[in-house]
Amino acid sequence: MRKLALVLVALLCASPVMALTITCTNVGSDVSIGYSDANSADLVRGFALDITVTGGATITSGIDDDSTDYYIHPGTIAIDEDGDVTSYGSPVAPEGSPGENPSGITIEMASLYATNDPCGHTTAPGTSGSLVSFTVSKTDGYTVTVSANTLRGGIVLESGDPDVANLPKVLIVPSAKCFPDSFSTYADWVTYGEPLCWCNTANDPCATGDYQCDGDGDGLTQGGLNYRVYGNDLDILLANWKKKDSGLPGNCGTLARPE
């Protein structure tokens, strides 16, 4: 009997434990928030999540409710005096609507089901699925962060226990251009024809920070010792001496580039 007990303990210890994961994916400017790997023995009862976008991006569309399982929206559900639900509302909490805060929202979504549910909600939510989706104002160069709104409960399981999942979840969509549009001089860079000499490019060993070496006007080396700043850079500087910004060729001679 003792050996059998030990075998059972070993099997229980070897049983896989499902780990809830919040997902955040994008295709260009379209973003989808979902979940996966929920424990079928203790599913999620409700999500309260803060979603923020940075990098100069804003939420430009309404928030699409992608879930039929988490259809209860505590922040906006409407119930009449007889206790009947007249509207299940929207996933977006009232004070977190895109119109009020285009760079961030709060969503509240919960499940409710029973075998005799007259409205047809008789099955448990799936162990994975999409929650909401939306569109941002940029196709690249932005970041989406999903975190738990603990004041509203965060993520709560059917057992009543909380679940922190893998939050915060950060989705970084890199800029397709070599000069970050978060820089204060981005508009100037576009005006001047997007010169590569302003960029911190991976193939330039001198560009180790947010800018190239001070004084390097062409991104090239010169001389027997391969100087980064040499006579050719001086020629570029002199050609631009005391000239106003014009967007014409030669703007690589300025030392006050990205900030």
CORZI-V968782 format. One record per backbone hydrogen bond with DSSP energy under -1.0 kcal/mol. NH is the residue of the N-H (numbers start at 1). CO is the residue of the C=O. Records with the same first field share a line. If there is no record, write none. Layout:
BEGIN
NH: CO / CO
END
This chain:
BEGIN
5: 1
6: 2
7: 3
8: 4
9: 5
10: 6
11: 7
12: 8
13: 9
14: 10
21: 36
23: 34
25: 32
27: 30
30: 27
31: 134
32: 25
33: 132
34: 23
35: 129
36: 21
38: 127
42: 39
45: 156
46: 156
47: 109
48: 154
49: 107
50: 147
51: 105
52: 145
53: 103
54: 143
59: 102
60: 135
61: 135
64: 133
66: 131
72: 110
76: 73
77: 73
78: 87
80: 84
83: 80
86: 78
87: 78
93: 106
96: 93
100: 97
101: 97
104: 101
105: 51
107: 49
108: 91
109: 47
110: 72
111: 45
114: 121
117: 114
120: 117
122: 120
129: 35
131: 33
132: 33
133: 64
134: 31
136: 29
137: 58
142: 173
143: 54
144: 171
145: 52
146: 169
147: 50
149: 48
150: 148
152: 149
153: 150
154: 149
156: 46
157: 161
158: 43
160: 157
163: 155
167: 164
169: 146
171: 144
173: 142
183: 180
186: 183
189: 185
190: 186
191: 187
192: 188
193: 190
194: 189
198: 195
199: 196
201: 199
204: 201
207: 204
208: 206
216: 213
217: 215
222: 227
226: 223
227: 222
234: 230
235: 231
236: 232
237: 233
238: 234
239: 235
241: 238
243: 240
253: 250
254: 251
257: 255
END
